[in-house]
Amino acid sequence: MWPDRATARAEVFTFIETFYNRRRLRKHKTFGYLIPAETRQRHQHALAA
């Protein structure tokens, strides 16, 4: 239970960004079965090259 909607939204967002997205695998061959942070990092590296 959260004291208000804003707190709930902030905590859910934090969970998704810091736990869920950094640990789950993208279940598709196109992404190389990488977690989103690794996909983003590779993409940024490719753009810089």
Predicted model as a PDB file, atoms N, CA, C, CB and O in Angstrom, pLDDT in the B-factor column:
MODEL        1                                                                  
ATOM      1  N   MET A   1       0.839  -1.182   0.000  1.00 88.00           N  
ATOM      2  CA  MET A   1       0.000   0.000   0.000  1.00 88.00           C  
ATOM      3  C   MET A   1       0.884   1.246   0.000  1.00 88.00           C  
ATOM      4  CB  MET A   1      -0.955  -0.003   1.218  1.00 88.00           C  
ATOM      5  O   MET A   1       1.879   1.330   0.721  1.00 88.00           O  
ATOM      6  N   TRP A   2       0.494   2.196  -0.821  1.00 89.00           N  
ATOM      7  CA  TRP A   2       1.205   3.457  -0.915  1.00 89.00           C  
ATOM      8  C   TRP A   2       0.312   4.582  -0.398  1.00 89.00           C  
ATOM      9  CB  TRP A   2       1.650   3.731  -2.370  1.00 89.00           C  
ATOM     10  O   TRP A   2      -0.914   4.478  -0.439  1.00 89.00           O  
ATOM     11  N   PRO A   3       0.920   5.631   0.076  1.00 94.00           N  
ATOM     12  CA  PRO A   3       0.115   6.731   0.633  1.00 94.00           C  
ATOM     13  C   PRO A   3      -0.702   7.486  -0.420  1.00 94.00           C  
ATOM     14  CB  PRO A   3       1.020   7.708   1.350  1.00 94.00           C  
ATOM     15  O   PRO A   3      -1.766   8.029  -0.120  1.00 94.00           O  
ATOM     16  N   ASP A   4      -0.191   7.514  -1.661  1.00 97.00           N  
ATOM     17  CA  ASP A   4      -0.930   8.213  -2.715  1.00 97.00           C  
ATOM     18  C   ASP A   4      -0.530   7.654  -4.080  1.00 97.00           C  
ATOM     19  CB  ASP A   4      -0.667   9.746  -2.653  1.00 97.00           C  
ATOM     20  O   ASP A   4       0.410   6.867  -4.195  1.00 97.00           O  
ATOM     21  N   ARG A   5      -1.255   8.072  -5.097  1.00 96.00           N  
ATOM     22  CA  ARG A   5      -1.034   7.564  -6.452  1.00 96.00           C  
ATOM     23  C   ARG A   5       0.340   7.960  -6.995  1.00 96.00           C  
ATOM     24  CB  ARG A   5      -2.125   8.075  -7.386  1.00 96.00           C  
ATOM     25  O   ARG A   5       0.992   7.159  -7.667  1.00 96.00           O  
ATOM     26  N   ALA A   6       0.779   9.166  -6.716  1.00 96.00           N  
ATOM     27  CA  ALA A   6       2.074   9.631  -7.219  1.00 96.00           C  
ATOM     28  C   ALA A   6       3.224   8.781  -6.677  1.00 96.00           C  
ATOM     29  CB  ALA A   6       2.290  11.100  -6.844  1.00 96.00           C  
ATOM     30  O   ALA A   6       4.155   8.450  -7.411  1.00 96.00           O  
ATOM     31  N   THR A   7       3.158   8.435  -5.413  1.00 96.00           N  
ATOM     32  CA  THR A   7       4.195   7.597  -4.801  1.00 96.00           C  
ATOM     33  C   THR A   7       4.174   6.203  -5.427  1.00 96.00           C  
ATOM     34  CB  THR A   7       3.991   7.503  -3.262  1.00 96.00           C  
ATOM     35  O   THR A   7       5.226   5.638  -5.726  1.00 96.00           O  
ATOM     36  N   ALA A   8       2.994   5.660  -5.623  1.00 96.00           N  
ATOM     37  CA  ALA A   8       2.863   4.335  -6.245  1.00 96.00           C  
ATOM     38  C   ALA A   8       3.451   4.345  -7.649  1.00 96.00           C  
ATOM     39  CB  ALA A   8       1.383   3.896  -6.291  1.00 96.00           C  
ATOM     40  O   ALA A   8       4.216   3.450  -8.007  1.00 96.00           O  
ATOM     41  N   ARG A   9       3.102   5.345  -8.443  1.00 96.00           N  
ATOM     42  CA  ARG A   9       3.619   5.438  -9.807  1.00 96.00           C  
ATOM     43  C   ARG A   9       5.140   5.542  -9.814  1.00 96.00           C  
ATOM     44  CB  ARG A   9       3.006   6.641 -10.528  1.00 96.00           C  
ATOM     45  O   ARG A   9       5.805   4.891 -10.619  1.00 96.00           O  
ATOM     46  N   ALA A  10       5.689   6.355  -8.925  1.00 96.00           N  
ATOM     47  CA  ALA A  10       7.139   6.538  -8.859  1.00 96.00           C  
ATOM     48  C   ALA A  10       7.841   5.235  -8.482  1.00 96.00           C  
ATOM     49  CB  ALA A  10       7.493   7.639  -7.850  1.00 96.00           C  
ATOM     50  O   ALA A  10       8.877   4.903  -9.058  1.00 96.00           O  
ATOM     51  N   GLU A  11       7.296   4.508  -7.537  1.00 94.00           N  
ATOM     52  CA  GLU A  11       7.928   3.265  -7.105  1.00 94.00           C  
ATOM     53  C   GLU A  11       7.807   2.174  -8.164  1.00 94.00           C  
ATOM     54  CB  GLU A  11       7.313   2.791  -5.798  1.00 94.00           C  
ATOM     55  O   GLU A  11       8.741   1.393  -8.350  1.00 94.00           O  
ATOM     56  N   VAL A  12       6.683   2.104  -8.854  1.00 94.00           N  
ATOM     57  CA  VAL A  12       6.529   1.130  -9.937  1.00 94.00           C  
ATOM     58  C   VAL A  12       7.499   1.460 -11.069  1.00 94.00           C  
ATOM     59  CB  VAL A  12       5.067   1.112 -10.460  1.00 94.00           C  
ATOM     60  O   VAL A  12       8.142   0.562 -11.613  1.00 94.00           O  
ATOM     61  N   PHE A  13       7.610   2.732 -11.426  1.00 91.00           N  
ATOM     62  CA  PHE A  13       8.554   3.145 -12.460  1.00 91.00           C  
ATOM     63  C   PHE A  13       9.978   2.767 -12.066  1.00 91.00           C  
ATOM     64  CB  PHE A  13       8.454   4.660 -12.709  1.00 91.00           C  
ATOM     65  O   PHE A  13      10.724   2.226 -12.882  1.00 91.00           O  
ATOM     66  N   THR A  14      10.357   3.044 -10.833  1.00 91.00           N  
ATOM     67  CA  THR A  14      11.690   2.704 -10.350  1.00 91.00           C  
ATOM     68  C   THR A  14      11.930   1.203 -10.425  1.00 91.00           C  
ATOM     69  CB  THR A  14      11.880   3.196  -8.916  1.00 91.00           C  
ATOM     70  O   THR A  14      13.007   0.773 -10.840  1.00 91.00           O  
ATOM     71  N   PHE A  15      10.950   0.402 -10.033  1.00 89.00           N  
ATOM     72  CA  PHE A  15      11.087  -1.050 -10.116  1.00 89.00           C  
ATOM     73  C   PHE A  15      11.323  -1.488 -11.553  1.00 89.00           C  
ATOM     74  CB  PHE A  15       9.843  -1.742  -9.550  1.00 89.00           C  
ATOM     75  O   PHE A  15      12.222  -2.283 -11.827  1.00 89.00           O  
ATOM     76  N   ILE A  16      10.521  -0.971 -12.462  1.00 86.00           N  
ATOM     77  CA  ILE A  16      10.644  -1.382 -13.861  1.00 86.00           C  
ATOM     78  C   ILE A  16      12.004  -0.985 -14.426  1.00 86.00           C  
ATOM     79  CB  ILE A  16       9.519  -0.762 -14.706  1.00 86.00           C  
ATOM     80  O   ILE A  16      12.659  -1.791 -15.087  1.00 86.00           O  
ATOM     81  N   GLU A  17      12.427   0.227 -14.175  1.00 82.00           N  
ATOM     82  CA  GLU A  17      13.682   0.708 -14.740  1.00 82.00           C  
ATOM     83  C   GLU A  17      14.927   0.125 -14.072  1.00 82.00           C  
ATOM     84  CB  GLU A  17      13.727   2.194 -14.645  1.00 82.00           C  
ATOM     85  O   GLU A  17      15.929  -0.113 -14.747  1.00 82.00           O  
ATOM     86  N   THR A  18      14.881  -0.106 -12.772  1.00 81.00           N  
ATOM     87  CA  THR A  18      16.096  -0.561 -12.086  1.00 81.00           C  
ATOM     88  C   THR A  18      16.164  -2.056 -11.864  1.00 81.00           C  
ATOM     89  CB  THR A  18      16.210   0.119 -10.776  1.00 81.00           C  
ATOM     90  O   THR A  18      17.258  -2.595 -11.697  1.00 81.00           O  
ATOM     91  N   PHE A  19      15.051  -2.735 -11.856  1.00 79.00           N  
ATOM     92  CA  PHE A  19      15.094  -4.171 -11.619  1.00 79.00           C  
ATOM     93  C   PHE A  19      14.672  -4.946 -12.853  1.00 79.00           C  
ATOM     94  CB  PHE A  19      14.207  -4.540 -10.444  1.00 79.00           C  
ATOM     95  O   PHE A  19      15.463  -5.708 -13.408  1.00 79.00           O  
ATOM     96  N   TYR A  20      13.457  -4.763 -13.281  1.00 77.00           N  
ATOM     97  CA  TYR A  20      12.889  -5.578 -14.345  1.00 77.00           C  
ATOM     98  C   TYR A  20      13.640  -5.413 -15.666  1.00 77.00           C  
ATOM     99  CB  TYR A  20      11.430  -5.228 -14.538  1.00 77.00           C  
ATOM    100  O   TYR A  20      14.078  -6.410 -16.241  1.00 77.00           O  
ATOM    101  N   ASN A  21      13.800  -4.193 -16.159  1.00 69.00           N  
ATOM    102  CA  ASN A  21      14.430  -3.984 -17.456  1.00 69.00           C  
ATOM    103  C   ASN A  21      15.906  -4.340 -17.472  1.00 69.00           C  
ATOM    104  CB  ASN A  21      14.262  -2.562 -17.875  1.00 69.00           C  
ATOM    105  O   ASN A  21      16.437  -4.681 -18.529  1.00 69.00           O  
ATOM    106  N   ARG A  22      16.570  -4.275 -16.359  1.00 69.00           N  
ATOM    107  CA  ARG A  22      18.004  -4.572 -16.333  1.00 69.00           C  
ATOM    108  C   ARG A  22      18.305  -6.048 -16.157  1.00 69.00           C  
ATOM    109  CB  ARG A  22      18.664  -3.801 -15.231  1.00 69.00           C  
ATOM    110  O   ARG A  22      19.450  -6.465 -16.328  1.00 69.00           O  
ATOM    111  N   ARG A  23      17.312  -6.844 -15.822  1.00 69.00           N  
ATOM    112  CA  ARG A  23      17.564  -8.261 -15.569  1.00 69.00           C  
ATOM    113  C   ARG A  23      16.888  -9.205 -16.553  1.00 69.00           C  
ATOM    114  CB  ARG A  23      17.122  -8.600 -14.196  1.00 69.00           C  
ATOM    115  O   ARG A  23      17.356 -10.325 -16.758  1.00 69.00           O  
ATOM    116  N   ARG A  24      15.809  -8.772 -17.154  1.00 69.00           N  
ATOM    117  CA  ARG A  24      15.099  -9.676 -18.058  1.00 69.00           C  
ATOM    118  C   ARG A  24      15.810  -9.754 -19.396  1.00 69.00           C  
ATOM    119  CB  ARG A  24      13.648  -9.220 -18.255  1.00 69.00           C  
ATOM    120  O   ARG A  24      16.532  -8.836 -19.785  1.00 69.00           O  
ATOM    121  N   LEU A  25      15.603 -10.835 -20.081  1.00 64.00           N  
ATOM    122  CA  LEU A  25      16.155 -10.996 -21.413  1.00 64.00           C  
ATOM    123  C   LEU A  25      15.106 -10.614 -22.439  1.00 64.00           C  
ATOM    124  CB  LEU A  25      16.642 -12.440 -21.639  1.00 64.00           C  
ATOM    125  O   LEU A  25      13.915 -10.855 -22.241  1.00 64.00           O  
ATOM    126  N   ARG A  26      15.538 -10.029 -23.514  1.00 66.00           N  
ATOM    127  CA  ARG A  26      14.623  -9.827 -24.625  1.00 66.00           C  
ATOM    128  C   ARG A  26      14.515 -11.176 -25.312  1.00 66.00           C  
ATOM    129  CB  ARG A  26      15.116  -8.685 -25.618  1.00 66.00           C  
ATOM    130  O   ARG A  26      15.511 -11.717 -25.794  1.00 66.00           O  
ATOM    131  N   LYS A  27      13.338 -11.704 -25.355  1.00 68.00           N  
ATOM    132  CA  LYS A  27      13.140 -13.051 -25.850  1.00 68.00           C  
ATOM    133  C   LYS A  27      12.993 -13.069 -27.366  1.00 68.00           C  
ATOM    134  CB  LYS A  27      11.924 -13.675 -25.198  1.00 68.00           C  
ATOM    135  O   LYS A  27      12.014 -13.590 -27.899  1.00 68.00           O  
ATOM    136  N   HIS A  28      13.970 -12.497 -28.048  1.00 70.00           N  
ATOM    137  CA  HIS A  28      13.924 -12.505 -29.494  1.00 70.00           C  
ATOM    138  C   HIS A  28      15.336 -12.558 -30.047  1.00 70.00           C  
ATOM    139  CB  HIS A  28      13.177 -11.275 -30.023  1.00 70.00           C  
ATOM    140  O   HIS A  28      16.249 -11.892 -29.560  1.00 70.00           O  
ATOM    141  N   LYS A  29      15.480 -13.359 -31.063  1.00 74.00           N  
ATOM    142  CA  LYS A  29      16.785 -13.552 -31.688  1.00 74.00           C  
ATOM    143  C   LYS A  29      17.353 -12.240 -32.246  1.00 74.00           C  
ATOM    144  CB  LYS A  29      16.678 -14.589 -32.802  1.00 74.00           C  
ATOM    145  O   LYS A  29      18.566 -12.037 -32.223  1.00 74.00           O  
ATOM    146  N   THR A  30      16.496 -11.361 -32.740  1.00 73.00           N  
ATOM    147  CA  THR A  30      16.934 -10.092 -33.308  1.00 73.00           C  
ATOM    148  C   THR A  30      17.745  -9.280 -32.313  1.00 73.00           C  
ATOM    149  CB  THR A  30      15.740  -9.287 -33.776  1.00 73.00           C  
ATOM    150  O   THR A  30      18.706  -8.613 -32.696  1.00 73.00           O  
ATOM    151  N   PHE A  31      17.371  -9.330 -31.042  1.00 70.00           N  
ATOM    152  CA  PHE A  31      18.052  -8.569 -30.006  1.00 70.00           C  
ATOM    153  C   PHE A  31      19.205  -9.343 -29.384  1.00 70.00           C  
ATOM    154  CB  PHE A  31      17.072  -8.167 -28.935  1.00 70.00           C  
ATOM    155  O   PHE A  31      19.853  -8.845 -28.464  1.00 70.00           O  
ATOM    156  N   GLY A  32      19.469 -10.533 -29.859  1.00 76.00           N  
ATOM    157  CA  GLY A  32      20.576 -11.323 -29.339  1.00 76.00           C  
ATOM    158  C   GLY A  32      20.352 -11.799 -27.917  1.00 76.00           C  
ATOM    159  O   GLY A  32      21.308 -12.107 -27.205  1.00 76.00           O  
ATOM    160  N   TYR A  33      19.094 -11.861 -27.497  1.00 79.00           N  
ATOM    161  CA  TYR A  33      18.735 -12.312 -26.146  1.00 79.00           C  
ATOM    162  C   TYR A  33      19.447 -11.492 -25.073  1.00 79.00           C  
ATOM    163  CB  TYR A  33      19.073 -13.796 -25.975  1.00 79.00           C  
ATOM    164  O   TYR A  33      19.861 -12.032 -24.047  1.00 79.00           O  
ATOM    165  N   LEU A  34      19.587 -10.198 -25.310  1.00 78.00           N  
ATOM    166  CA  LEU A  34      20.246  -9.294 -24.372  1.00 78.00           C  
ATOM    167  C   LEU A  34      19.221  -8.582 -23.512  1.00 78.00           C  
ATOM    168  CB  LEU A  34      21.111  -8.274 -25.117  1.00 78.00           C  
ATOM    169  O   LEU A  34      18.050  -8.474 -23.876  1.00 78.00           O  
ATOM    170  N   ILE A  35      19.676  -8.100 -22.367  1.00 77.00           N  
ATOM    171  CA  ILE A  35      18.797  -7.269 -21.556  1.00 77.00           C  
ATOM    172  C   ILE A  35      18.717  -5.898 -22.225  1.00 77.00           C  
ATOM    173  CB  ILE A  35      19.313  -7.159 -20.071  1.00 77.00           C  
ATOM    174  O   ILE A  35      19.629  -5.526 -22.964  1.00 77.00           O  
ATOM    175  N   PRO A  36      17.657  -5.146 -21.985  1.00 76.00           N  
ATOM    176  CA  PRO A  36      17.496  -3.852 -22.647  1.00 76.00           C  
ATOM    177  C   PRO A  36      18.682  -2.904 -22.482  1.00 76.00           C  
ATOM    178  CB  PRO A  36      16.272  -3.188 -22.130  1.00 76.00           C  
ATOM    179  O   PRO A  36      19.035  -2.191 -23.421  1.00 76.00           O  
ATOM    180  N   ALA A  37      19.297  -2.887 -21.307  1.00 78.00           N  
ATOM    181  CA  ALA A  37      20.441  -1.991 -21.095  1.00 78.00           C  
ATOM    182  C   ALA A  37      21.600  -2.351 -22.023  1.00 78.00           C  
ATOM    183  CB  ALA A  37      20.905  -2.049 -19.628  1.00 78.00           C  
ATOM    184  O   ALA A  37      22.274  -1.462 -22.544  1.00 78.00           O  
ATOM    185  N   GLU A  38      21.837  -3.647 -22.235  1.00 81.00           N  
ATOM    186  CA  GLU A  38      22.906  -4.067 -23.137  1.00 81.00           C  
ATOM    187  C   GLU A  38      22.570  -3.721 -24.581  1.00 81.00           C  
ATOM    188  CB  GLU A  38      23.160  -5.569 -23.001  1.00 81.00           C  
ATOM    189  O   GLU A  38      23.445  -3.310 -25.343  1.00 81.00           O  
ATOM    190  N   THR A  39      21.311  -3.885 -24.960  1.00 81.00           N  
ATOM    191  CA  THR A  39      20.883  -3.537 -26.311  1.00 81.00           C  
ATOM    192  C   THR A  39      21.100  -2.055 -26.555  1.00 81.00           C  
ATOM    193  CB  THR A  39      19.404  -3.908 -26.532  1.00 81.00           C  
ATOM    194  O   THR A  39      21.631  -1.670 -27.597  1.00 81.00           O  
ATOM    195  N   ARG A  40      20.699  -1.222 -25.611  1.00 82.00           N  
ATOM    196  CA  ARG A  40      20.855   0.230 -25.723  1.00 82.00           C  
ATOM    197  C   ARG A  40      22.339   0.608 -25.804  1.00 82.00           C  
ATOM    198  CB  ARG A  40      20.185   0.939 -24.522  1.00 82.00           C  
ATOM    199  O   ARG A  40      22.727   1.470 -26.592  1.00 82.00           O  
ATOM    200  N   GLN A  41      23.159  -0.046 -24.979  1.00 86.00           N  
ATOM    201  CA  GLN A  41      24.588   0.245 -24.956  1.00 86.00           C  
ATOM    202  C   GLN A  41      25.236  -0.111 -26.293  1.00 86.00           C  
ATOM    203  CB  GLN A  41      25.273  -0.520 -23.812  1.00 86.00           C  
ATOM    204  O   GLN A  41      26.041   0.660 -26.815  1.00 86.00           O  
ATOM    205  N   ARG A  42      24.894  -1.254 -26.841  1.00 85.00           N  
ATOM    206  CA  ARG A  42      25.441  -1.652 -28.148  1.00 85.00           C  
ATOM    207  C   ARG A  42      24.992  -0.709 -29.245  1.00 85.00           C  
ATOM    208  CB  ARG A  42      25.022  -3.078 -28.494  1.00 85.00           C  
ATOM    209  O   ARG A  42      25.774  -0.369 -30.133  1.00 85.00           O  
ATOM    210  N   HIS A  43      23.746  -0.287 -29.191  1.00 83.00           N  
ATOM    211  CA  HIS A  43      23.221   0.638 -30.186  1.00 83.00           C  
ATOM    212  C   HIS A  43      23.962   1.969 -30.131  1.00 83.00           C  
ATOM    213  CB  HIS A  43      21.721   0.857 -29.975  1.00 83.00           C  
ATOM    214  O   HIS A  43      24.338   2.514 -31.169  1.00 83.00           O  
ATOM    215  N   GLN A  44      24.172   2.495 -28.925  1.00 89.00           N  
ATOM    216  CA  GLN A  44      24.885   3.763 -28.773  1.00 89.00           C  
ATOM    217  C   GLN A  44      26.323   3.641 -29.245  1.00 89.00           C  
ATOM    218  CB  GLN A  44      24.850   4.226 -27.318  1.00 89.00           C  
ATOM    219  O   GLN A  44      26.868   4.570 -29.840  1.00 89.00           O  
ATOM    220  N   HIS A  45      26.940   2.488 -28.980  1.00 87.00           N  
ATOM    221  CA  HIS A  45      28.313   2.260 -29.419  1.00 87.00           C  
ATOM    222  C   HIS A  45      28.370   2.229 -30.945  1.00 87.00           C  
ATOM    223  CB  HIS A  45      28.866   0.941 -28.826  1.00 87.00           C  
ATOM    224  O   HIS A  45      29.293   2.781 -31.543  1.00 87.00           O  
ATOM    225  N   ALA A  46      27.402   1.595 -31.567  1.00 86.00           N  
ATOM    226  CA  ALA A  46      27.351   1.525 -33.023  1.00 86.00           C  
ATOM    227  C   ALA A  46      27.161   2.917 -33.635  1.00 86.00           C  
ATOM    228  CB  ALA A  46      26.218   0.589 -33.469  1.00 86.00           C  
ATOM    229  O   ALA A  46      27.740   3.218 -34.679  1.00 86.00           O  
ATOM    230  N   LEU A  47      26.367   3.749 -33.002  1.00 86.00           N  
ATOM    231  CA  LEU A  47      26.153   5.107 -33.507  1.00 86.00           C  
ATOM    232  C   LEU A  47      27.412   5.945 -33.415  1.00 86.00           C  
ATOM    233  CB  LEU A  47      25.031   5.784 -32.743  1.00 86.00           C  
ATOM    234  O   LEU A  47      27.668   6.789 -34.274  1.00 86.00           O  
ATOM    235  N   ALA A  48      28.211   5.712 -32.357  1.00 86.00           N  
ATOM    236  CA  ALA A  48      29.424   6.489 -32.138  1.00 86.00           C  
ATOM    237  C   ALA A  48      30.554   6.056 -33.077  1.00 86.00           C  
ATOM    238  CB  ALA A  48      29.872   6.357 -30.687  1.00 86.00           C  
ATOM    239  O   ALA A  48      31.485   6.821 -33.327  1.00 86.00           O  
ATOM    240  N   ALA A  49      30.470   4.844 -33.588  1.00 73.00           N  
ATOM    241  CA  ALA A  49      31.550   4.319 -34.443  1.00 73.00           C  
ATOM    242  C   ALA A  49      31.517   4.877 -35.838  1.00 73.00           C  
ATOM    243  CB  ALA A  49      31.477   2.823 -34.516  1.00 73.00           C  
ATOM    244  O   ALA A  49      32.361   4.527 -36.664  1.00 73.00           O  
TER     245      ALA A  49                                                      
ENDMDL                                                                          
END                                                                             
